């Protein structure tokens, strides 16, 4: 989600691989050789949830929606199990926001 991570890890992504960029922090240039999803994840998280720290969970929801790694219910259960006490609902909202961003932006076409 940072420019440094983008620069460091992009060379490891295979052609056609999924790259999710938080455009709050990372500006182009972007290569068309990747399946790129570019959204201001941190800005959206701050605006909707009021807690930019939850952006990592929003990104997790987005990644899972894009890649279909695990069932939504399993991921939610894991979030509830691992989230610090008192932050469970915020983390579930963040996860669902990420999934919703993927669906609303029609990024799955």
C-alpha positions in Angstrom: 0.0 0.0 0.0 3.1 2.2 -0.1 5.2 3.5 -2.9 8.2 1.6 -1.5 6.3 -1.7 -1.5 5.0 -1.1 -5.0 8.5 -0.5 -6.3 10.0 -3.4 -4.3 7.5 -6.1 -5.1 6.2 -5.2 -8.6 9.1 -7.0 -10.3 8.1 -10.2 -8.7 4.6 -10.2 -10.1 4.1 -12.4 -13.2 2.7 -10.9 -16.4 -1.1 -10.9 -16.0 -0.8 -11.2 -12.2 -3.1 -9.2 -9.9 -1.7 -5.9 -8.6 -3.8 -3.8 -6.2 -2.6 -0.3 -5.7 -3.7 2.2 -3.0 -3.7 5.3 -5.2 -3.8 7.4 -2.0 -0.1 6.8 -1.8 1.0 5.3 -5.1 0.9 7.2 -8.4 1.8 5.7 -11.8 3.2 4.9 -14.1 1.3 1.7 -14.2 2.2 -1.2 -16.5 -0.6 -2.8 -18.6 1.1 -6.2 -18.3 -0.7 -6.7 -14.9 -4.3 -7.1 -13.9 -4.3 -3.7 -12.1 -6.9 -2.5 -9.6 -6.1 1.1 -8.6 -8.3 2.7 -5.9 -7.7 5.3 -3.1 -8.2 2.6 -0.5 -7.0 4.7 2.5 -8.9 7.8 1.5 -12.1 5.7 1.0 -11.6 4.0 4.4 -11.1 7.3 6.1 -14.2 8.8 4.5 -16.5 5.9 5.1 -15.3 4.3 8.3 -13.4 7.2 9.9 -10.4 5.0 10.7 -7.7 5.0 8.0 -5.9 2.3 10.0 -8.6 -0.2 8.8 -7.4 0.3 5.2 -5.4 -2.9 5.4 -8.6 -4.9 6.1 -10.4 -3.1 3.3 -7.6 -4.1 1.0 -7.9 -7.7 2.3 -11.6 -7.7 1.4 -10.7 -6.3 -2.0 -8.0 -8.9 -2.6 -10.2 -11.8 -1.6 -13.1 -10.5 -3.8 -10.8 -10.1 -6.7 -8.9 -13.4 -6.3 -11.6 -15.6 -4.7 -9.1 -17.1 -2.2 -11.4 -18.1 0.5 -15.1 -18.1 1.3 -16.4 -14.8 2.7 -17.7 -16.5 5.8 -14.3 -18.1 6.5 -12.5 -14.8 6.2 -15.0 -13.1 8.5 -14.7 -15.8 11.1 -10.9 -15.4 10.9 -11.2 -11.6 11.3 -13.4 -12.1 14.4 -10.9 -14.5 15.9 -7.8 -12.3 15.3 -9.2 -8.8 15.7 -8.3 -7.0 18.9 -11.1 -6.9 21.4 -13.5 -4.1 20.7 -12.4 -3.7 17.0 -14.3 -6.7 15.7 -17.2 -4.8 14.2 -14.9 -2.2 12.6 -12.8 -4.9 11.0 -15.9 -6.7 9.7 -17.2 -3.4 8.2 -13.7 -2.8 6.6 -13.6 -6.3 5.1 -17.1 -5.9 3.7 -16.2 -2.4 2.4 -13.3 -4.0 0.4 -15.6 -6.6 -1.1 -18.1 -3.9 -1.9 -15.5 -1.7 -3.6 -14.6 -4.6 -5.9 -18.2 -5.2 -6.7 -19.3 -1.6 -7.1 -16.4 -0.6 -9.3 -17.1 -3.4 -11.7 -13.5 -4.4 -11.4 -14.3 -8.1 -12.0 -14.9 -7.7 -15.7 
